[in-house]
Amino acid sequence: MNLNEQLDLLLNKNNIYLDNNQQNLIIKYVNLISKWNRVYNLTSVKEPLDMLKKHIIDSLIINQYLSGNKIADIGTGAGLPGIPLAIANPDKQFMLLDSRCKRTTFLNQVKIELKLNNVNIINSRVENYKINTFDVIISRAFSSIEDFVKLTYHLCDKNSYFFALKGKNPSDELSFLENSPKIELKEIIKLNILDFNCERHLVILKKL
């Protein structure tokens, strides 16, 4: 079974729809990560099939909860979850921010080769980026939830949402909300990802 067939199987198992062109873009993206990873060490996951399971499906599983048109992916690393979500949502605009130049160099190449006109790559620390605001601000591997909210609060628009992707249920990280009257917890969603033997949760917070 080739990589395209593996992707199609994983998407079907997890009730995620991508058309043929989007699936091909995902495969090209995974192959680019695999190629650049040899020099740039973008991810500890080395095998393309494992990347499909641990990175691509893990990113796309939150697509059903995404709202708004302007999305920011903070500390995006190799472009996760921003690139898969941008492929799945060509009608939405995505800003992918990372402070490491080698990562944003890679992502600019991804943007060119995949012709992702709805993606903007920013090389900056998040606290220094103050150009735009966003409907949804996403973090997949970016410190504690409290730090995530504090460092990205200036990127909020009215009624913006914070999406924090976590492993085990992170309810113990949310005590800071007692002293944050402008932020409320909307939901903690347990993400059931087939063929992925790790706990995953999505924490959704909202600016009041």
Summary of the structure (lengths in Angstrom):
residues: 208
radius of gyration: 16.4
end to end distance: 48.4
largest distance: 52.3
contacts: 657
relative contact order: 0.14
helix: 44%
strand: 23%
